[in-house]
Amino acid sequence: MSVLSARGLAIGWVGRYESVLASGIELDVEEGELAVLIGPNGSGKSTLLRTLVGLQAPLGGSVNLCGGDVVRLSVEEKSRRAATVFTDRYDSGYFTVFDVVAFGRYPYTDARGRLEPRDLAAVRGAIASVGLSPLARRGFAELSDGERQKALIARAIAQDCPLLVLDEPTAFLDAPARVEVFHIVQNLARASRKAIVLSTHDIDHALRYADKLWLMDKEHRFRSGAPEDLAVSGGIGKAFDGEGFRFDLASGSFKSATAGAPLAIEIVGREGASRAWTMRLVERMGLVAATGERGNGAEEAPIARVTIEESEGGPIFSVLPLRSVARRTGSGREFEAMSYGELADILIELKYNEQA
C-alpha cells in the first residue's frame, strides 16, 4: 500500500516571485519501505522533504499522504500521518530524554497534554527501540550528538505515524553512530511496516540500506529506482563526479580521478581480511589492484606482484618488481614487508621509480 506519492510535483519557493527549483517529480513510498534521498548540496533535498509533508506548499502537481491531498490536510491530520525530524537545532531547556520523546504523543493527548497509560507505554517503547532506556531520565542537553539524534528519532517513533521523514539524521555523527542510525530505521521499516524517507550525504550507507533510492542531481533533476539501477546507469556518477574524484562502479565508492591510466599492482593471496586491506592500501596510494581482468583502469602490465602469506602475527608480504626496477637491476629481487606500513613504503618507492 502506498503511504506517500507525488505526481508531477514542482517544488521551490514563493515570495515576490515564484521560483521553481525542480518539477515533474514522480515518487512513491510503500509500507515497510526505506527510501533514501541523496544529492549534492543545494540540489533541493530539504525543500523536497518539506513539501512532501506539507511544511512547504508545492508549486505544481500533487502530494498524496495516506490517502489525502497534503495541501488540504489540517495540521492535526498531518501530525497523525507523518512524523518528522529536521536539521533545526533543538532547544531542550531542562527537558529529559523522556520529556523530549513524549512530545511525540501530543497529537493524541487532550488540551492539557496529559499522557494516558497507552501514551507512556508508547514513549517507553520508542526509547527502548533506539537503545536509550538507561538514559531516559538524563537531560537532553547532556547527550552526545549521536544520542540526541536517537532521542529525536524516538520522538518520531512515539508519534506512531505511517510515515517517518528524517532530514540528514546522520549529519555530524561519527562512523559507528551513522551505521547505528541506518540500522535503527531499517529495522523500524521491517518490523513496524513504517514507510521511512531520509536524506543523507552518506552515499555508501544509502546504497547498502535503501530499498529505494531517490536522487536529486546538480541540475535539480529527480530520479527514483533501486540503488543498483541508479549506480549502474551512471546516475550517481553524473550527480556527484567532480574534478579530482569519481564514482567507481566496481567498488560502489568514490575514488581519486588520476590523470591517465593508473599503475597496477597484482595481488596474490586468498580472499579474506588481509587481501581486502591490501587492496585498500593499493587504492589509497593511487594505484590499481589488478585482478587479471580487463577494465580495471590500468593499460599496462602490473609494476609489481604482492604475495600475501598469513602468519600468527599477521600477514607477511613479498613484493616482486615486474617492470622498470626489475629491468634496471636485472635481479628480480623480492622485497619483504612485515606490516602494511612497510608494504606502503616499498610500493611508494616502486611507484616513483616507475614514473621517473
C-alpha positions as CSV (number, residue, x, y, z in Angstrom):
1,M,0.0,0.0,0.0
2,S,1.3,3.4,-0.9
3,V,1.8,5.7,2.1
4,L,3.2,8.7,0.2
5,S,3.1,9.6,-3.5
6,A,3.7,12.6,-5.7
7,R,2.6,13.2,-9.3
8,G,4.0,16.0,-11.5
9,L,5.3,17.7,-8.3
10,A,7.1,21.0,-8.6
11,I,9.0,22.4,-5.6
12,G,10.6,25.7,-4.8
13,W,9.8,29.0,-3.1
14,V,7.0,31.5,-3.2
15,G,8.0,35.1,-2.5
16,R,7.7,38.3,-4.5
17,Y,8.4,36.0,-7.5
18,E,7.7,32.3,-7.7
19,S,11.0,30.3,-8.0
20,V,10.7,26.7,-9.2
21,L,13.6,24.6,-8.2
22,A,12.6,21.2,-9.6
23,S,9.5,19.9,-11.4
24,G,7.9,16.8,-12.9
25,I,8.8,14.8,-9.7
26,E,7.1,11.3,-9.5
27,L,7.6,9.1,-6.5
28,D,6.0,6.5,-4.3
29,V,6.8,5.0,-0.8
30,E,5.1,1.8,0.3
31,E,4.6,0.4,3.8
32,G,7.7,-1.2,5.2
33,E,9.9,0.6,2.7
34,L,13.0,2.7,3.3
35,A,13.5,5.4,0.7
36,V,16.8,7.3,0.9
37,L,17.3,10.7,-0.8
38,I,20.7,11.7,-1.9
39,G,22.1,14.6,-3.9
40,P,24.7,17.4,-3.9
41,N,24.4,20.4,-1.6
42,G,21.9,22.8,-3.0
43,S,20.1,20.3,-5.1
44,G,16.8,20.7,-3.2
45,K,16.7,17.7,-0.9
46,S,15.3,19.5,2.2
47,T,12.9,21.5,0.1
48,L,11.5,18.3,-1.4
49,L,11.1,16.7,2.1
50,R,9.4,19.8,3.5
51,T,7.0,19.8,0.5
52,L,6.1,16.2,0.9
53,V,5.0,16.6,4.5
54,G,3.1,19.8,3.9
55,L,5.5,22.2,5.6
56,Q,6.0,24.0,2.3
57,A,3.5,24.5,-0.5
58,P,4.0,22.7,-3.8
59,L,4.3,24.9,-6.8
60,G,2.6,22.3,-9.0
61,G,1.4,18.8,-9.1
62,S,0.1,16.9,-6.1
63,V,1.3,15.0,-3.0
64,N,-0.9,12.3,-1.5
65,L,-0.2,11.4,2.1
66,C,-2.0,8.4,3.4
67,G,-4.9,8.9,1.0
68,G,-5.3,12.6,1.4
69,D,-4.0,15.7,-0.5
70,V,-1.4,17.1,1.7
71,V,-2.4,20.7,0.9
72,R,-5.9,20.1,2.2
73,L,-5.0,18.3,5.4
74,S,-5.2,20.1,8.7
75,V,-2.2,20.4,11.0
76,E,-3.7,17.8,13.3
77,E,-4.3,15.4,10.4
78,K,-0.8,15.8,9.1
79,S,0.7,15.2,12.6
80,R,-1.1,11.8,12.8
81,R,0.1,10.8,9.3
82,A,3.8,11.9,9.2
83,A,6.4,12.3,11.9
84,T,9.5,14.4,11.0
85,V,13.0,15.1,12.2
86,F,14.6,18.0,10.5
87,T,18.1,19.5,11.0
88,D,16.9,22.5,13.1
89,R,18.7,22.8,16.4
90,Y,16.5,21.7,19.3
91,D,16.3,24.0,22.3
92,S,15.6,21.4,25.0
93,G,15.9,23.6,28.1
94,Y,15.8,21.3,31.1
95,F,13.8,18.5,29.4
96,T,14.9,15.0,29.9
97,V,15.1,12.4,27.2
98,F,11.7,11.0,28.3
99,D,10.2,14.5,28.1
100,V,11.5,15.1,24.5
101,V,10.3,11.7,23.3
102,A,6.9,12.3,25.0
103,F,6.3,15.3,22.7
104,G,5.7,12.8,20.0
105,R,2.4,11.8,21.8
106,Y,0.9,15.3,21.8
107,P,-1.2,14.7,18.7
108,Y,-3.1,12.1,20.7
109,T,-3.5,13.9,24.1
110,D,-6.1,16.3,25.4
111,A,-5.9,20.0,25.7
112,R,-3.7,19.8,28.8
113,G,-1.3,17.4,27.1
114,R,-1.8,14.7,29.7
115,L,-0.3,11.3,28.9
116,E,-2.5,8.3,29.3
117,P,-1.1,4.8,30.1
118,R,-1.0,4.0,26.4
119,D,1.0,7.1,25.7
120,L,3.5,6.3,28.5
121,A,3.9,2.8,27.1
122,A,4.5,4.2,23.6
123,V,7.2,6.6,24.9
124,R,9.0,3.9,26.8
125,G,8.8,1.5,23.8
126,A,10.2,4.2,21.5
127,I,13.1,5.0,23.8
128,A,13.8,1.2,24.1
129,S,13.8,0.8,20.3
130,V,16.7,3.2,19.9
131,G,18.6,1.8,22.9
132,L,18.3,4.8,25.2
133,S,16.4,3.3,28.1
134,P,19.3,3.7,30.5
135,L,19.4,7.5,29.6
136,A,15.6,8.1,29.8
137,R,16.0,10.5,32.8
138,R,19.1,12.2,31.7
139,G,18.9,15.8,30.5
140,F,18.6,16.0,26.7
141,A,21.3,18.8,26.7
142,E,23.7,16.4,28.3
143,L,23.6,13.9,25.5
144,S,26.2,13.4,22.8
145,D,25.3,14.3,19.2
146,G,24.6,10.6,18.4
147,E,22.4,10.2,21.5
148,R,20.5,13.3,20.7
149,Q,19.8,12.1,17.2
150,K,18.5,8.8,18.5
151,A,16.2,10.6,21.0
152,L,14.7,12.7,18.2
153,I,14.2,9.5,16.2
154,A,12.5,8.0,19.2
155,R,10.2,11.0,19.4
156,A,9.2,10.4,15.8
157,I,8.6,6.7,16.6
158,A,6.5,7.6,19.6
159,Q,4.3,9.7,17.3
160,D,3.3,6.4,15.7
161,C,2.6,7.7,12.2
162,P,2.6,5.6,9.0
163,L,5.4,7.8,7.6
164,L,8.6,9.0,9.1
165,V,10.7,11.7,7.4
166,L,14.3,12.3,8.6
167,D,16.4,15.1,7.1
168,E,20.1,14.2,7.3
169,P,19.8,12.3,10.6
170,T,23.5,11.2,10.3
171,A,24.9,14.7,9.9
172,F,27.8,15.4,12.4
173,L,27.8,11.8,13.7
174,D,30.8,9.6,13.9
175,A,31.0,6.4,11.8
176,P,29.6,3.9,14.3
177,A,26.7,6.3,15.1
178,R,25.9,6.7,11.4
179,V,25.7,2.9,11.0
180,E,23.5,2.6,14.1
181,V,21.0,5.2,12.8
182,F,20.7,3.4,9.5
183,H,20.3,0.1,11.3
184,I,17.6,1.5,13.5
185,V,15.5,3.0,10.7
186,Q,15.9,-0.2,8.5
187,N,14.7,-2.4,11.4
188,L,11.8,0.0,12.1
189,A,10.7,-0.2,8.4
190,R,10.9,-4.0,8.5
191,A,9.4,-4.7,11.9
192,S,6.7,-2.0,12.2
193,R,5.9,-1.7,8.5
194,K,6.5,2.1,8.6
195,A,7.3,4.0,5.4
196,I,10.6,5.9,6.1
197,V,12.1,8.6,4.0
198,L,15.5,10.0,4.9
199,S,18.0,12.3,3.2
200,T,21.8,11.8,3.6
201,H,25.2,12.6,2.2
202,D,26.4,9.1,3.2
203,I,26.2,7.5,-0.2
204,D,27.8,4.3,0.8
205,H,25.2,3.7,3.5
206,A,22.4,4.8,1.2
207,L,23.5,2.1,-1.3
208,R,23.7,-0.5,1.4
209,Y,20.4,0.1,3.3
210,A,17.9,1.8,0.9
211,D,15.1,-0.2,-0.6
212,K,14.5,2.7,-3.0
213,L,17.0,5.5,-3.9
214,W,15.9,9.0,-4.7
215,L,18.5,11.1,-6.5
216,M,18.5,14.9,-7.0
217,D,21.3,15.9,-9.3
218,K,23.1,19.2,-9.8
219,E,20.5,20.4,-12.3
220,H,17.7,19.6,-9.8
221,R,16.5,16.6,-11.8
222,F,14.9,13.8,-9.8
223,R,15.3,10.1,-10.4
224,S,13.9,7.1,-8.4
225,G,14.8,3.5,-8.5
226,A,16.7,0.6,-7.0
227,P,20.1,1.7,-5.7
228,E,21.8,-0.8,-8.1
229,D,19.9,0.6,-11.1
230,L,20.9,4.2,-10.3
231,A,24.5,3.2,-9.8
232,V,24.9,1.1,-12.9
233,S,23.1,3.6,-15.1
234,G,25.6,6.2,-14.2
235,G,23.2,8.4,-12.4
236,I,25.2,8.6,-9.2
237,G,28.4,9.4,-11.1
238,K,26.7,12.2,-13.1
239,A,25.3,13.7,-10.0
240,F,28.4,13.7,-7.9
241,D,31.6,13.3,-10.0
242,G,33.8,16.3,-9.8
243,E,37.3,17.5,-10.6
244,G,39.7,15.0,-8.9
245,F,37.2,12.4,-7.9
246,R,34.7,10.0,-9.5
247,F,32.2,7.3,-8.5
248,D,33.8,3.9,-9.0
249,L,31.2,1.5,-10.2
250,A,33.2,-1.7,-9.3
251,S,33.5,-0.7,-5.6
252,G,30.5,1.4,-5.2
253,S,32.5,4.2,-3.7
254,F,34.3,7.5,-4.7
255,K,37.9,7.4,-5.7
256,S,40.5,9.9,-6.8
257,A,40.5,10.6,-10.5
258,T,44.1,10.4,-11.6
259,A,45.4,11.8,-14.9
260,G,46.0,9.0,-17.4
261,A,45.8,5.3,-16.6
262,P,47.0,4.4,-13.0
263,L,49.8,1.9,-12.4
264,A,48.7,-1.6,-11.3
265,I,49.7,-3.9,-8.6
266,E,49.0,-7.6,-8.9
267,I,47.8,-9.1,-5.5
268,V,48.2,-12.8,-4.8
269,G,46.5,-14.3,-1.7
270,R,43.4,-16.0,-0.6
271,E,40.2,-14.0,-0.1
272,G,39.9,-12.5,3.3
273,A,40.6,-9.5,5.5
274,S,44.3,-9.3,4.6
275,R,43.7,-9.3,0.9
276,A,40.9,-6.7,1.3
277,W,43.0,-4.3,3.3
278,T,45.9,-4.8,0.9
279,M,43.6,-3.7,-1.9
280,R,42.5,-0.7,0.1
281,L,46.2,0.3,0.7
282,V,47.0,0.0,-3.0
283,E,44.0,2.1,-4.0
284,R,44.8,4.7,-1.3
285,M,48.2,5.2,-2.9
286,G,46.6,6.0,-6.3
287,L,47.4,2.5,-7.8
288,V,45.1,-0.2,-9.1
289,A,44.7,-3.6,-7.6
290,A,45.0,-5.8,-10.7
291,T,42.5,-8.7,-10.9
292,G,43.7,-10.2,-14.1
293,E,40.6,-9.0,-15.9
294,R,40.1,-6.2,-18.4
295,G,38.5,-2.9,-17.2
296,N,40.4,-2.4,-14.0
297,G,41.6,1.0,-15.3
298,A,45.3,0.1,-15.9
299,E,46.5,0.0,-19.5
300,E,49.8,-1.9,-19.0
301,A,51.0,-4.9,-17.1
302,P,51.4,-4.6,-13.3
303,I,54.5,-3.0,-12.0
304,A,54.8,-5.4,-9.1
305,R,53.3,-8.6,-7.6
306,V,52.4,-8.6,-3.9
307,T,52.0,-12.1,-2.4
308,I,50.3,-12.4,1.0
309,E,51.2,-15.1,3.4
310,E,49.2,-15.5,6.6
311,S,51.0,-16.0,9.9
312,E,50.1,-16.0,13.6
313,G,51.5,-12.4,14.0
314,G,49.6,-11.1,10.9
315,P,50.1,-11.1,7.2
316,I,53.6,-11.1,5.6
317,F,54.1,-9.5,2.2
318,S,56.5,-10.4,-0.6
319,V,56.9,-7.8,-3.3
320,L,58.3,-8.7,-6.7
321,P,59.0,-5.8,-9.1
322,L,57.9,-6.7,-12.6
323,R,58.8,-3.7,-14.8
324,S,61.3,-0.8,-14.6
325,V,63.1,-1.7,-11.4
326,A,63.4,-5.4,-12.4
327,R,64.8,-4.4,-15.8
328,R,67.3,-1.9,-14.3
329,T,68.6,-4.2,-11.7
330,G,68.3,-7.4,-13.7
331,S,68.0,-9.3,-10.4
332,G,64.2,-9.8,-9.9
333,R,64.9,-9.2,-6.3
334,E,61.9,-9.7,-3.9
335,F,61.2,-7.3,-1.0
336,E,59.6,-8.4,2.2
337,A,57.3,-6.4,4.4
338,M,56.1,-7.4,7.9
339,S,53.4,-4.7,8.2
340,Y,51.1,-2.6,6.0
341,G,53.3,0.4,6.7
342,E,56.4,-1.4,5.4
343,L,54.4,-2.5,2.3
344,A,53.3,1.1,1.7
345,D,56.9,2.3,1.8
346,I,58.0,-0.3,-0.7
347,L,55.2,0.4,-3.1
348,I,55.8,4.2,-2.9
349,E,59.4,3.7,-4.0
350,L,58.4,1.4,-6.8
351,K,55.8,3.9,-8.0
352,Y,58.3,6.8,-8.0
353,N,60.9,4.6,-9.8
354,E,58.4,3.6,-12.4
355,Q,57.3,7.2,-13.0
356,A,60.9,8.6,-13.1
